[in-house]
Amino acid sequence: MDPRRDPARTHLAAESEAAYFDALVREEGEFDPFTAAGWDTIRRGFERMIRPRDGLRILDIGCGTGQSRKLYIEHAATYIGIDLAEQALVRARAKFPADRWECADARSLPFPDGSFDLVCFSSVLHHIPDFEAALREGRRVLAAGGHVFAFDPNLLNPVMATFRHPKSPLYTDNGVSPNEAPLLPARLRRAFADAGFTAIQQRAQSDVAYREVAPRLLNAGLKVFNLVDHLFERSGLGRWFGTFVLTAGAR
């Protein structure tokens, strides 16, 4: 059996991710890795790929403390954020009480078939060892003609591959959740297709400026990293080797 699909292992993985982010929010009070400009880069990528209309029923999977809400809310008639970390949801509810926030596993969504016009995986698939199951669930709750969008760290990016992939000799787990690992664009594209999504679009994306990183000593060079990442995008290389990979599809 593929260990990523072992029910016992995947259950433990979900529990460890929830515990990690619960502790992080209790200690830090927030989880917001990107600058306003970084979030705006992702928002533009989302709007370029999806071309969303207004009045959508939106499900945001991996909403955390509600930071990703800003990417989608302009187009929402209804917005529901789900996450495994209850402490993150407490924070989200306090900030945005008019929206709906639920603690749920992406692989077993508590919604009927066809409930949403847009399903978003907000930097969450790379935390789920068997993320293919989450994509199948995302398609199940998506209405016919609806769209899916995801963004995740890109294993083809040199920095992500060097410092954030567990198989790298320079890997550091400081600031990394227990099951987190960047993903190959080809694996994501294949998983979207296998889940039944069509009209799949994908591109890597640089110029996603970080507000802070771990280990904290690296923050001293963060302005330089963000500048280099900006230039990477301007050069055209960001389309393939950017820090994040954006993937979209339709049902």
C-alpha positions as CSV (number, residue, x, y, z in Angstrom):
1,M,0.0,0.0,0.0
2,D,1.2,3.5,-0.8
3,P,2.0,5.0,2.7
4,R,0.3,8.2,1.6
5,R,-3.0,6.3,1.5
6,D,-2.7,4.3,4.7
7,P,-5.7,5.5,6.7
8,A,-3.9,5.3,10.0
9,R,-1.0,7.3,8.8
10,T,-3.1,9.9,7.1
11,H,-5.2,10.3,10.2
12,L,-2.1,10.9,12.3
13,A,-0.8,13.3,9.7
14,A,-4.0,15.4,9.9
15,E,-3.8,15.4,13.7
16,S,-0.1,16.5,13.7
17,E,-0.9,19.3,11.2
18,A,-3.7,20.6,13.4
19,A,-1.6,20.5,16.5
20,Y,1.3,22.3,14.8
21,F,-0.9,25.2,13.7
22,D,-2.9,25.4,16.9
23,A,0.3,25.8,18.8
24,L,1.6,28.4,16.3
25,V,-1.5,30.6,16.6
26,R,-1.5,30.3,20.4
27,E,2.1,31.5,20.4
28,E,2.1,34.0,17.6
29,G,-1.6,35.1,17.6
30,E,-1.7,35.0,13.8
31,F,-0.3,33.2,10.8
32,D,0.4,35.5,7.9
33,P,3.5,34.6,5.9
34,F,3.2,37.1,3.0
35,T,3.3,40.8,2.6
36,A,0.3,42.7,1.2
37,A,2.1,42.8,-2.1
38,G,2.7,39.0,-2.0
39,W,-1.0,38.3,-1.4
40,D,-1.8,40.6,-4.2
41,T,0.4,38.7,-6.6
42,I,-1.5,35.5,-5.7
43,R,-4.9,37.3,-6.1
44,R,-3.9,38.5,-9.6
45,G,-2.9,35.0,-10.6
46,F,-6.2,33.6,-9.3
47,E,-8.2,36.2,-11.2
48,R,-6.2,35.7,-14.4
49,M,-6.8,31.9,-14.3
50,I,-10.4,31.7,-13.0
51,R,-11.8,35.0,-14.3
52,P,-14.4,34.8,-11.5
53,R,-17.8,36.3,-11.8
54,D,-19.5,37.9,-8.7
55,G,-22.0,36.2,-6.5
56,L,-20.1,32.9,-6.1
57,R,-20.6,30.3,-3.4
58,I,-17.0,29.9,-2.3
59,L,-15.3,27.2,-0.2
60,D,-11.8,28.1,1.0
61,I,-9.9,25.0,2.2
62,G,-6.9,25.7,4.4
63,C,-8.2,29.1,5.4
64,G,-6.1,29.3,8.5
65,T,-6.7,32.6,10.4
66,G,-8.6,34.0,7.5
67,Q,-5.7,35.6,5.6
68,S,-6.6,33.8,2.3
69,R,-10.1,35.2,2.5
70,K,-8.8,38.4,0.9
71,L,-8.1,36.6,-2.4
72,Y,-11.6,35.6,-3.0
73,I,-14.1,37.6,-1.0
74,E,-14.7,40.3,-3.6
75,H,-16.5,37.6,-5.7
76,A,-18.4,35.9,-2.9
77,A,-22.1,35.7,-2.3
78,T,-21.3,33.2,0.4
79,Y,-17.9,32.3,1.8
80,I,-17.0,29.3,4.0
81,G,-13.5,28.8,5.3
82,I,-12.4,25.4,6.7
83,D,-9.3,24.3,8.4
84,L,-8.1,21.6,10.8
85,A,-6.7,24.0,13.3
86,E,-9.4,25.2,15.7
87,Q,-7.3,27.9,17.2
88,A,-6.8,29.4,13.7
89,L,-10.6,29.3,13.2
90,V,-11.1,31.1,16.5
91,R,-9.0,33.9,15.2
92,A,-10.8,33.9,11.9
93,R,-14.2,34.1,13.5
94,A,-13.1,37.0,15.6
95,K,-12.0,39.0,12.6
96,F,-14.8,38.1,10.2
97,P,-17.9,37.1,12.2
98,A,-20.2,37.5,9.3
99,D,-18.6,34.6,7.4
100,R,-18.8,30.9,8.2
101,W,-15.8,29.0,9.6
102,E,-15.7,25.3,10.2
103,C,-13.2,22.7,11.5
104,A,-13.1,19.9,8.9
105,D,-10.7,17.6,7.0
106,A,-10.3,18.4,3.4
107,R,-10.5,14.7,2.6
108,S,-14.0,14.4,4.1
109,L,-16.0,17.6,3.6
110,P,-19.2,18.1,5.5
111,F,-21.2,19.5,2.5
112,P,-23.6,18.0,0.0
113,D,-22.6,17.3,-3.6
114,G,-22.5,20.4,-5.8
115,S,-22.7,23.0,-3.0
116,F,-20.1,25.5,-4.3
117,D,-19.3,27.4,-7.5
118,L,-15.6,27.8,-6.5
119,V,-13.4,25.6,-4.4
120,C,-10.0,27.0,-3.3
121,F,-7.1,25.1,-1.8
122,S,-5.2,27.9,-0.2
123,S,-1.6,26.7,0.2
124,V,-2.8,23.5,1.8
125,L,-2.4,20.5,-0.6
126,H,1.3,20.3,0.2
127,H,0.4,19.6,3.9
128,I,-1.7,16.6,3.0
129,P,0.2,13.4,2.2
130,D,-2.8,12.0,0.2
131,F,-3.9,15.3,-1.2
132,E,-5.4,13.4,-4.2
133,A,-8.3,12.5,-1.9
134,A,-8.8,16.1,-1.0
135,L,-9.0,17.0,-4.7
136,R,-11.7,14.3,-5.3
137,E,-13.7,15.7,-2.4
138,G,-13.3,19.2,-3.8
139,R,-14.7,18.1,-7.1
140,R,-17.6,16.3,-5.3
141,V,-18.8,19.5,-3.6
142,L,-18.3,21.6,-6.8
143,A,-21.3,22.4,-8.9
144,A,-21.2,21.6,-12.6
145,G,-19.5,24.4,-14.4
146,G,-17.7,25.4,-11.2
147,H,-13.9,26.0,-10.8
148,V,-11.1,24.9,-8.5
149,F,-8.0,26.9,-7.7
150,A,-4.9,26.0,-5.7
151,F,-1.5,27.4,-4.8
152,D,1.4,25.5,-3.3
153,P,5.2,25.8,-2.9
154,N,7.0,24.6,-6.1
155,L,9.6,21.9,-5.8
156,L,11.2,23.1,-9.1
157,N,12.1,26.4,-7.3
158,P,15.8,26.2,-6.2
159,V,15.1,27.7,-2.7
160,M,12.1,25.4,-2.0
161,A,14.0,22.3,-3.2
162,T,17.1,23.2,-1.2
163,F,15.7,24.2,2.1
164,R,12.1,23.0,2.3
165,H,12.2,19.5,0.8
166,P,12.8,16.7,3.4
167,K,15.2,14.8,1.0
168,S,17.5,17.8,0.6
169,P,20.8,17.6,2.7
170,L,20.2,21.3,3.6
171,Y,16.6,20.8,4.7
172,T,15.6,22.5,7.9
173,D,12.3,21.8,9.7
174,N,12.4,25.1,11.5
175,G,9.1,26.7,10.7
176,V,7.8,23.7,8.8
177,S,4.8,21.7,9.7
178,P,5.2,17.9,10.2
179,N,4.0,16.8,6.8
180,E,4.8,19.9,4.7
181,A,6.8,19.5,1.4
182,P,6.8,21.4,-1.8
183,L,5.2,19.7,-4.8
184,L,6.1,19.1,-8.4
185,P,3.9,20.9,-10.9
186,A,3.6,17.7,-13.0
187,R,2.3,15.8,-10.0
188,L,-0.3,18.4,-9.2
189,R,-1.5,18.6,-12.8
190,R,-1.8,14.8,-13.0
191,A,-3.7,14.7,-9.7
192,F,-6.1,17.3,-10.9
193,A,-6.8,15.3,-14.0
194,D,-7.1,12.1,-12.1
195,A,-9.7,13.7,-9.8
196,G,-11.8,14.5,-12.9
197,F,-11.1,18.2,-13.4
198,T,-11.0,19.5,-16.9
199,A,-9.6,22.7,-18.6
200,I,-6.6,22.5,-16.3
201,Q,-4.3,25.5,-16.2
202,Q,-1.0,25.8,-14.4
203,R,1.9,28.2,-14.0
204,A,4.6,28.8,-11.5
205,Q,4.6,32.2,-9.8
206,S,7.4,34.3,-8.3
207,D,7.1,37.8,-6.8
208,V,5.2,36.4,-3.8
209,A,6.9,38.5,-1.2
210,Y,7.3,37.0,2.3
211,R,6.7,39.1,5.4
212,E,8.8,36.7,7.6
213,V,10.3,33.3,7.5
214,A,11.7,30.7,9.8
215,P,14.5,30.3,11.0
216,R,14.3,33.9,12.2
217,L,17.9,34.5,11.4
218,L,17.0,34.3,7.7
219,N,14.8,37.4,8.1
220,A,17.9,39.6,7.9
221,G,18.2,38.7,4.3
222,L,14.5,38.6,3.5
223,K,14.5,41.9,1.6
224,V,17.2,40.6,-0.7
225,F,15.3,37.3,-1.2
226,N,12.1,39.2,-2.1
227,L,14.0,41.4,-4.5
228,V,15.6,38.4,-6.3
229,D,12.2,36.7,-6.4
230,H,10.7,39.8,-8.0
231,L,13.5,39.9,-10.6
232,F,13.0,36.1,-11.2
233,E,9.4,36.8,-12.2
234,R,10.4,39.8,-14.4
235,S,13.0,37.6,-16.2
236,G,10.3,35.1,-17.3
237,L,11.9,32.2,-15.3
238,G,9.2,32.6,-12.6
239,R,6.7,31.0,-15.0
240,W,8.4,27.7,-14.6
241,F,10.6,27.9,-11.5
242,G,8.6,30.4,-9.3
243,T,8.3,29.9,-5.6
244,F,4.7,28.8,-5.9
245,V,2.7,26.8,-8.4
246,L,-0.8,27.9,-9.3
247,T,-3.2,25.3,-10.6
248,A,-6.8,25.7,-11.7
249,G,-9.5,23.6,-13.3
250,A,-13.2,23.2,-14.0
251,R,-15.9,20.7,-13.5
